[in-house]
Amino acid sequence: MMSPSRRGLGFGVGKEPLVAVMAARGCEVVATDLDSEEATKQGWAGTGQYAATLEALNDRGICPPDRFAALVKYRIADMNKIDADLVGFDFVYSSCALEHVGSIELGLQFVKNSLKCLRPGGIAVHTTEFNVFSNDATIDNQQTVLFRRQDIDQLATELHSQGHEIVLNYNVGSGPFDRHIDVPPWTGIHLKLQLEQYVTTSLGLLIKKAL
């Protein structure tokens, strides 16, 4: 999907470099995030994870400024209430954002709603926190939630019933770095970390919308 003429939509983009990388490859990207007041309220602005301007999304200089300005648009969007005009995209994505929309239920609903933004056959890629400690007890209804395998399996069953394709990989690895669990205060370099009494890692969802 990362090629000229492809149209992408990013949710909760923060200051991630992905937008600039996609634009450098020739993609047209609509980058979305919370409004500044809500970002400040939730603590994202104070931690340097919120880009209040279009230029801030290319502050690493990954994409030539003229190309970036021509290909990227920035707008406010609520992941729990996606604007109806955000449709017809070749791909949509979010990177560690859907665990912050308020609850497991809302996160799963966001994934399903994001497919409405795609053209038939389009691709959705979402990453999120995944509870590798328990398939029962977890963190829910907080600013950060931990999805369990049962939640993802439920989502996959529903998507398959609607004709969508979803690729899942629950392999948590067995090497030394896979076995290491980073504990608070986290180093920032890890595959797994402890959050409250749980161990979490990152899970990727790859979904192809039904034709």
C-alpha positions in Angstrom: 0.0 0.0 0.0 2.9 2.4 0.6 3.3 3.5 -3.0 2.3 6.6 -5.2 -1.4 7.3 -5.6 -2.4 5.2 -2.6 -4.7 7.0 -0.1 -4.3 6.4 3.6 -6.0 7.5 6.8 -4.2 7.5 10.2 -6.0 7.6 13.5 -4.4 9.0 16.7 -1.2 9.7 14.9 0.5 11.6 17.7 4.1 12.5 16.6 4.8 9.1 15.0 7.1 9.1 11.9 4.7 6.8 9.9 2.9 9.7 8.2 6.2 11.2 6.9 7.4 7.7 5.8 4.2 7.1 3.9 4.3 10.6 2.2 8.0 10.0 1.3 6.8 6.9 -0.6 4.2 8.9 -2.5 1.0 8.1 -0.5 -1.7 10.7 0.1 -2.4 10.7 3.8 -5.0 12.2 6.0 -3.5 12.3 9.5 -6.0 12.6 12.4 -5.8 13.1 16.2 -7.7 14.6 19.1 -8.2 18.4 19.4 -5.5 20.1 21.5 -7.8 20.7 24.5 -8.7 17.0 24.8 -5.1 16.0 24.2 -4.0 18.2 27.0 -6.8 16.9 29.2 -5.7 13.3 28.6 -2.0 14.0 29.1 -0.7 13.5 25.6 0.3 17.1 25.0 2.4 17.2 28.1 4.5 14.1 27.2 5.5 15.2 23.7 3.3 12.6 22.0 0.9 15.1 20.4 1.4 17.0 17.2 -0.6 20.1 17.2 0.4 21.1 13.6 0.9 19.5 10.3 4.6 20.4 10.2 5.3 18.6 13.5 4.5 15.3 11.8 7.6 15.8 9.6 10.0 17.3 12.2 12.5 14.4 11.6 12.9 15.5 8.0 11.9 12.1 6.6 9.9 13.6 3.7 10.9 16.6 1.6 8.8 19.5 2.9 7.2 20.3 -0.4 6.1 16.8 -1.0 4.9 16.5 2.5 2.8 19.6 2.2 1.3 18.4 -1.1 0.4 14.9 0.1 -0.6 15.2 3.8 -3.6 16.8 5.4 -4.1 17.1 9.2 -7.5 17.2 10.8 -9.2 16.7 14.2 -11.0 13.4 14.6 -12.7 11.4 17.4 -11.9 7.7 17.1 -15.2 7.0 18.9 -17.2 9.0 16.4 -15.5 8.9 13.0 -16.6 11.6 10.6 -18.9 10.3 7.8 -16.8 11.9 5.0 -13.7 9.9 5.8 -14.3 7.2 3.2 -12.8 5.6 0.1 -9.3 5.1 1.4 -6.9 2.3 0.3 -5.7 1.8 3.8 -6.3 2.9 7.4 -4.1 2.4 10.4 -3.6 3.2 14.0 -0.5 2.6 16.1 -1.1 1.9 19.8 -4.1 4.2 19.9 -7.2 2.0 20.2 -6.4 0.9 23.7 -6.9 4.5 24.8 -10.5 5.1 23.5 -12.1 4.3 26.9 -12.8 0.6 27.0 -12.3 -2.8 25.3 -15.8 -2.6 23.8 -15.1 0.9 22.4 -11.8 -0.2 21.0 -13.3 -3.2 19.2 -16.0 -1.0 17.8 -13.4 1.5 16.5 -11.7 -1.3 14.6 -15.1 -2.3 13.0 -15.9 1.4 12.3 -12.5 2.0 10.7 -13.4 -0.5 7.9 -16.2 1.8 6.8 -13.5 4.3 5.8 -12.0 1.8 3.3 -12.8 1.0 -0.3 -13.8 -2.7 -0.9 -10.6 -4.7 -0.7 -8.8 -2.0 1.3 -6.5 -2.8 4.2 -6.7 -1.9 7.9 -3.6 -2.2 10.2 -4.0 -1.6 13.9 -1.6 -2.3 16.8 -2.7 -2.4 20.4 -1.8 -3.6 23.9 -2.3 -7.3 24.4 -2.6 -9.1 27.7 -0.3 -12.1 27.7 -0.9 -12.7 31.5 -4.5 -13.7 31.4 -7.4 -14.4 29.0 -9.8 -13.5 31.8 -8.7 -10.8 34.3 -7.5 -7.6 32.6 -7.7 -3.8 32.6 -10.9 -2.3 31.2 -12.7 1.0 31.3 -9.6 3.1 32.0 -7.4 5.4 29.9 -5.4 2.4 28.9 -7.0 -1.0 28.5 -5.5 -4.5 27.8 -7.1 -6.6 25.2 -7.3 -10.4 25.8 -7.2 -13.2 23.3 -10.9 -13.7 23.8 -11.6 -10.1 22.8 -9.6 -10.5 19.6 -11.1 -13.9 18.8 -14.6 -12.4 19.2 -13.6 -9.6 16.8 -12.2 -12.0 14.3 -15.3 -14.2 14.3 -17.5 -11.2 13.7 -15.3 -9.9 10.9 -15.1 -13.3 9.2 -18.9 -13.6 9.3 -19.1 -10.3 7.3 -16.7 -11.5 4.6 -13.6 -9.6 5.8 -10.2 -11.3 6.1 -8.1 -11.0 9.3 -4.6 -12.2 10.0 -3.7 -13.0 13.6 -0.5 -14.2 15.2 -0.5 -15.0 18.9 3.1 -16.3 19.0 4.7 -14.3 21.9 8.2 -15.6 21.2 10.6 -17.6 23.3 14.0 -15.9 22.9 15.8 -14.0 25.7 14.4 -10.7 24.7 10.9 -12.2 24.4 11.2 -13.6 28.0 12.3 -10.2 29.4 9.6 -8.3 31.2 10.3 -4.6 31.8 8.9 -3.3 35.1 8.2 0.3 36.2 10.0 2.6 35.8 10.2 1.2 32.2 13.4 1.5 30.2 11.5 2.0 27.0 13.3 -0.8 25.3 11.2 -4.0 25.6 8.9 -6.4 23.9 6.9 -7.0 27.1 6.2 -4.8 30.1 4.3 -5.0 33.4 1.3 -2.8 33.7 -0.3 -3.1 37.2 -0.3 -6.9 37.8 -0.4 -7.8 34.1 2.1 -8.5 31.4 1.4 -6.9 28.1 2.9 -6.7 24.6 1.9 -5.3 21.3 -0.5 -7.1 19.0 -1.0 -6.3 15.3 -4.3 -6.7 13.5 -4.2 -7.0 9.7 -7.7 -6.8 8.1 -8.7 -6.9 4.4 -12.2 -5.4 3.8 -14.6 -7.6 2.0 -15.0 -7.0 -1.8 
